[in-house]
Amino acid sequence: MKHIYKISGMTCGSCKASVEKSLNDLDDVTNVIVNLEKEEAIVAMNSHIEIETLQKALPSKYTISMKEHKNVFTSAQNSSFEIEEEKSKFQQLKPLILILFYITVASVLLHFKNWNWSEAMLDFMGLFYIVFSFFKMLDLKGFTASFKMYDPLAKQIPSYGWVYPFIETALGLMLLMRFEVNIALIITVVVLGITTIGVTKTLLDKKAIQCACLGTALKLPMTEATFIENVIMIVMATLMLIGIN
């Protein structure tokens, strides 16, 4: 069962993330997609939830009202919805795919004449951190609100979300400059390991929220791609630590 609601009071990416989190936390809600520009929220639920309950779940600055109701029961309708969702996710993931592609190409070209796996991996990881931290810093407030929706440490310590992009920048510089590489790799395993736990739980719970890996400038859905992206970095860091080139 799906309902489309009108939500007033949202002004930024942080507001969008706050609304998504508040509604996602309700029992029987399985999926929430918020469109900031249209001031709309599509809420999928196992059973009907009264609008008064939804309003109570939201911070007082937001007002929710019914806009449209959608039931998706027939197999044909379900198939159509799944195809549209897959296409939408693919289109939304294009920026992430392109960024990873360019980072990979840059890492390969830097060592094309004197190929070295270890050096190429360090440059890939360093560039990964620098590029991804840049997008996060474009909207620190919005990133922090999105990040704490799934990162276990950011949920417990809100200030961690504010410093996370700076941690990524520092790790990127350490790897690119070959400064205390082992320490940077250990921090990578720990930090991304914590985030991956949160990502895994979100995917298993089938909650539809925005991924904060590229901040709020590029609206990416939380998908298996986010999990794979983190695992690749963890595996690379682990391989470097145990000395496999």
C-alpha angles and dihedrals in degrees: 000000000000131000129187114215134190112230122190126192099051113129107158147013090276090058091050091051092047093053092047092050095046094051094040090056092063119102114254092022108121103170137016125186116181123196108200096191094051093037089230137133126199107206122191115198139175092225135009116284119200115244089235089062091050091049092051090051091057126077111262094253091070127074121199127198135170116265108164140348126222128185117194108192110127120085091235092054091045092051091049092050093048092050091050091047092050092050091047092051092048091051091047092049094053094092090052092048092048093048092050090047094053092045090052093048091048091050092050095046092050089063101027096118097040104029118204122165095205094051092045092051092049091051091047091052093044093050090044091057095044095049096043093046089052092059092046092053092055087077111011094171094051092045092051092051092050095041096055090056091076112006108094095210094046089052091057098036111032092188089064089070090056094053097038096089089051090051089053091049091050092048091049092052092046092053096044092046092042090234116155089338096176092054090049090050093049091050089049092055092047099043097042090040090060092047092047090056089056093045091050092051091049092051093046090050088050092228115163108220136145118270112233096203091106096029119238098302090084113039106222123174120230102256141147087277089070090052092048092047091055094043092053091055092046092049092048092049091048092049091051092049095052091045102247109149 
